[in-house]
Amino acid sequence: DESLYGCIHTHGMAFTLQERQILGIHGLLPPKVETQDTQAMRFQNNLKKMTDPLEKYIYLMGIQERNERLFYRVLMEDIEELMPIVYTPTVGLACTQYGHIFRRPKGLFISIRDRGHVRSILDNWPESNVAAVVVTDGERILGLGDLGVYGMGIPVGKLCLYTACAGIRPERCLPVVIDVGTDNETLLHDPLYMGLYQKRDRSQAYDDLIDEFMEAVVEKYGQDTLIQFEDFGNHNAFRFLRKYREKYCTFNDDIQGTASVALAGLLAAQRAVGKPITEHRVLFLGAGEAALGIANLIVMAMTESGVSQDEAQNKIWMYDKYGLLVKVSNCQCEAFVHDSPGDVQSFLDAVNTIKPTAIIGVAGAGRLFTHDVIKAMGTLNERPIIFALSNPTNKAECTAEDAYKLTDGRCLFASGSPFGPVTLSDGRVLTPGQGNNAYIFPGVALAVIVSGVRHISDTVFLEAQLTDKELAEGRLYPPLSNIREVSVQMAVKVMEYVYAKGMAFRYPEPLDKNGFVRATVWNTQYDSFLPDTYDWPGVNFSPKTKSE
Ligand SMILES: *[C@@H]1O[C@H](CO)[C@@H](O)[C@H](O)[C@H]1NC(C)=O
């Protein structure tokens, strides 16, 4: 039967003889008792044989369903290789084919037809101690567009990173898709699609459903339940963030996480350049929500260093498809609209006129940091800062190779999607920084959960900065392989901040926050059902695993 079968898999052959007898599964497994090391070796060997990322994704997700601890162990041991499978970019591909590669349901599905009954659906979820919810309505899945309920892969993948990167217990994480229909014609004609066959409901009913959902979550799991919005359409993402941020413990990773990781890169770059943040001039390519989020956080960082808000805003310029934002522009980003600095016909003109120390690309419109733009930055600055943050790789404003080669390796480069190391003609090898949100959101989430925070202010994201000794060596971001440690240290820092500011509600306040966080994080060792373990007699398996 299904439950017995499921039970066999939770530890698989790592069940001891006594455990097998007590559970009544003796004989249903091969007689050998395996260590998790051996299981991990088998898992890793199988992964190595696969070349197709989607095949790896399906295999990994299967292990997650059967043996969660083994899954997280392998994921954490090889996070650099496997994060791009479990999360972007492969998860995006998996979402586009969700109904086709479907094996078993994961997460909670709430549709617009369920209005009035959201709480009872939530009550069907088997876990009673949820601390973090990631919710999407599937309208803007990564750069892929409207995938409707096929978007479930995103909350599932995101929460995997909560656990892998920050040790948040998997049963405390709840992935949710809100189905209000889809405007994607392909899906509306896909016989394997799994959501409602209707156009997106954009009426009041949609807002009511989200309201009801928010209320039901805190009613069931408590006021300090973290609710992360993910991959909503831009308009709704901002609207909901504004609407709910004071009432719920919520944040939007696409807006706040992205801003925070961009600022972290900028602060690291500024340390490498040896010039305080207040002396930088930043020109954005793109004036949308991402640009605004980053710009506002830069202003906060500058004002913390002592300049006035006006002065800080005057150091930030934005250039979008209509040109440089100057007094005549008509946009919502008034703070960053300035007097016209002269005749600016192109982004290159803007660079030459404004003379920025940093350019940040968030336009999602392809290679707009042209060779001339990069060269101009190299002429204007000893160490130009060039961030090409648009995703995926083919939307990045320039490649790492162009940025480094056209500035003789002087620039500080970061991108949203990963680029490999670049070898210069003089033999130097430069490793570009990847502004991956995974540096930020798991650590912030961990701090928020353990401190009982009710509202997450932007200052929390200002506080969430990367501390890593390797940053001192001119790297903009730590290696992903350190992410557990980076997240834990960030959580400690954020915790200190939220307690100091009276934003934490979990009492008594832990005095040794570092020790507290480290004792909280989940690890992947099997909980033994019994005190002693049974060794397979006479055989000494000591497989070499990657961790050794
Ligand atoms: C529609 O869905 C298909 C299949 O999932 C996906 O490949 C495509 O990108 C989507 N298109 C839009 C415009 O959202």
Ligand as a Chemical Component Dictionary entry (heavy atoms), coordinates in Angstrom:
data_LIG
# 
_chem_comp.id                   LIG 
_chem_comp.type                 NON-POLYMER 
_chem_comp.pdbx_formal_charge   0 
_chem_comp.three_letter_code    LIG 
# 
loop_
_chem_comp_atom.comp_id 
_chem_comp_atom.atom_id 
_chem_comp_atom.alt_atom_id 
_chem_comp_atom.type_symbol 
_chem_comp_atom.charge 
_chem_comp_atom.model_Cartn_x 
_chem_comp_atom.model_Cartn_y 
_chem_comp_atom.model_Cartn_z 
_chem_comp_atom.pdbx_ordinal 
LIG C1 C1 C 0 2.776 29.686 -22.847 1  
LIG O1 O1 O 0 3.029 28.378 -22.337 2  
LIG C2 C2 C 0 4.044 27.682 -23.011 3  
LIG C3 C3 C 0 4.044 26.248 -22.503 4  
LIG O2 O2 O 0 4.177 26.171 -21.144 5  
LIG C4 C4 C 0 5.351 28.410 -22.797 6  
LIG O3 O3 O 0 6.410 27.732 -23.448 7  
LIG C5 C5 C 0 5.245 29.824 -23.322 8  
LIG O4 O4 O 0 6.415 30.548 -23.005 9  
LIG C6 C6 C 0 4.038 30.548 -22.733 10 
LIG N1 N1 N 0 3.853 31.763 -23.472 11 
LIG C7 C7 C 0 3.553 32.956 -22.927 12 
LIG C8 C8 C 0 3.411 34.086 -23.861 13 
LIG O5 O5 O 0 3.404 33.114 -21.748 14 
# 
loop_
_chem_comp_bond.comp_id 
_chem_comp_bond.atom_id_1 
_chem_comp_bond.atom_id_2 
_chem_comp_bond.value_order 
_chem_comp_bond.pdbx_ordinal 
LIG C1 O1 SING 1  
LIG C1 C6 SING 2  
LIG O1 C2 SING 3  
LIG C2 C3 SING 4  
LIG C2 C4 SING 5  
LIG C3 O2 SING 6  
LIG C4 O3 SING 7  
LIG C4 C5 SING 8  
LIG C5 O4 SING 9  
LIG C5 C6 SING 10 
LIG C6 N1 SING 11 
LIG N1 C7 SING 12 
LIG C7 C8 SING 13 
LIG C7 O5 DOUB 14 
# 
